[in-house]
Amino acid sequence: MLPGFALANTYTAVLEWDVPTQYEDGTALAPAEILGYTVHYGKSSGNYQYTLPVGAGSTTVDVTGLTSGTWYFALTVTSTELEESAFSTEVSAKLSAGKPKKPVLRFRERRRALD
């Protein structure tokens, strides 16, 4: 390490979710109709400054490089018709020294259905 320089503590949040199975109108959504997911996150509730695309075959992702403080996360799903869902229910994690460096956050509800 160079004198006078210190690496900032960074954290990782592990996000997990279930594959959505229906559109908002209640019709079935097949896994083959899912193009992918987008994780939206930021340091203010409902204000997501960052996005992270995730492939359709994944239901978990590590969000790395997070600094201390509270982080808020929401998920959207995009269909092969390029329709994007509304935000999932928001989850949050408070990251600080002395706490586990890898909290696991789960999106486990049906609000991710597409329009």
N, C-alpha and C positions, 0 to 999 in steps of 0.2 A: 504494500500500500504506500502511496506517495505521502510525504509529510504534508499535513494541512488538509488532506482530503479524506473524507469518510463516506462510505457507501450508505445510502439511506436504507432503513429497514423496509423491505417490501414483503407483501403477503400474497397469497393465492386463495381464491375462493373456488370451491368445486361446486358446480351447479348440476343438478340432475332433474330430469322431468320425464313424464310419461308421454308416449306418442299419442297425439289426439286421434280420436276415432270418429268424430262427426263434425259436420259443418254447423254453423249457428242455427240453421233452419231445421236441424235434427237429422238430415240425411247422412248416410254413412260416408266417411272419409277413409279411403284405403291408404295404407302406407305408401303405395306406389304413386299416390297423388301428391305427396309431400316433396317439395323441391329442397327445402332446408329450413333452418331456424336462424333467428337473429337474437343474440343476447344484447340488451340495452342496459347500460349501467352508468352511474354517476354518483356524486356525493350529495345530491339533494333529492328528496323524495319526489318522484314524478318528473324529474328533469334529468334526462339521460344524455350526457355529453359524448358517450362512447358507445360503439357498437362492435360486436364480434360475430361474424358469420359462422355458422356451424352446419356441416353437411347433414343431409336427410337421414343417413344411417346412424347418427349419433344421438344419444339421449343424455349425454354428460359432457361437460367441458370444464377445463381449468381456466379461470380468468386470472392471469398473472400480473405482476408489477403493480399491485395495489399498495397505496400508502396507508398509514394509520388513519383512523377515523371511521365513520359510518359510511358504508357503500350500499346503494340501492340497485336492485336488479329486476328486470322484467324480460319476458320472452315473447317473441312473435314467431309464427310459423307462416311460411310461404308455400302456396300450392304450385303445382306444375302449370296452372293457368295464370301464374304471377299475381295471385290474390294474396294479400297479407292480412293476417288476423289482427284483432285488437290486442293490446298488451295483456299478458297474463296478470294474475295477482302479483303485486310487488313483494319481493323478499328483501331482507337487509341483513348486513353483518357489520358488527362493530369490531374493527381490527385495531389491536394495540399490543404493546410489549407485554409479555407475560401471559398472553392468551394464545390458544393454538394458532399456528401459522396457516392452517388449511381448514377453515370452516366449510362444512358441507351444507349447501342450501338446496332445498327441493321445491320444485314447482309441481304440485300434485292436485290439480283441479281441472275441470272441464272448460274453463273460460277461454281456452286457446283455440276453440273452434273457429273456422273461417266463416266469413259472411256468405 
